Amino acid sequence: MKRLTLVPYLLIAGGLMACADRAPTAAAAANVSAALAYVPGPGEAIPSGERILGQTVLEAVYDAEHAGAIGYVSTPIHAPMKANPRAWAPLYVVMYPVTSTVVTSGTTLLCQHLPVENCPDHGPGVAGLAQQMMPGVYGVGVAGHDHVMDYPGGDDFNVAWEPVVVLFTNAAAANQHLVTDAQISAAVASHDAIEIPLAAATFHCAAVAKALWDRGTPVP
């Protein structure tokens, strides 16, 4: 994949991702066996935003190996992150402008920036990055973004996650809904998108069951 290496012009108030600089507890890790990505059924709402459960942050992600399948990750708040770079795996943050037909068709994004921000600890930062790097696509506004990562059993499932922001290079390309790593690779190969890895924001997260998400309280 073509990547644009960037020292972030801002590491948004504690991290670009909800999980930045935090490590999973043993309890969260034990939940992996019960954590299965699934495809939402007809009429079932797509999860969006961050939730808090006790001292952990919960977020939804697309399973990079199975189109449309959604899973969940959990991270304790304020725990230190220590991981060898060899153990890093990519977590793609795919950004969508307000003009994208993905948005105008009514698709719910996993993090929405407009009309109300529901991922406040990293949404404004990645939206600002998109507008700075690709103003011709995102200058009109950034609707939100999706998270795409390998789930347990995937080739890139590991102990630490490096956020990789995916920006479309033209407005037409932004009409694609990229929910697998194969789709992201194809968009980059065709020059319809670029990747910006944010190594300084690498974090630990544990895959958890949907039951934990259901118990969480949405971040106001």
Secondary structure, 3 states (H helix, E strand, C coil): CCECCCCCCCCHHHCCCCCCCCCCCHHHHHHHHHCCCECCCCCCCCCCCCEEECCEEEEEEEECCCCCCEEEEEEECCCCCCCCHHHEEEEEEEEEECCCHHHHCCCCCCEECCCCCCCCCCHHHHHHHHHHHCHHHHCCCEEEEEEEECCCCCCCCCCEEEEEEEEECCCCHHHCCCCCHHHHHHHHHCCCEEEEECHHHCECCEEECHHHHHHCEECC
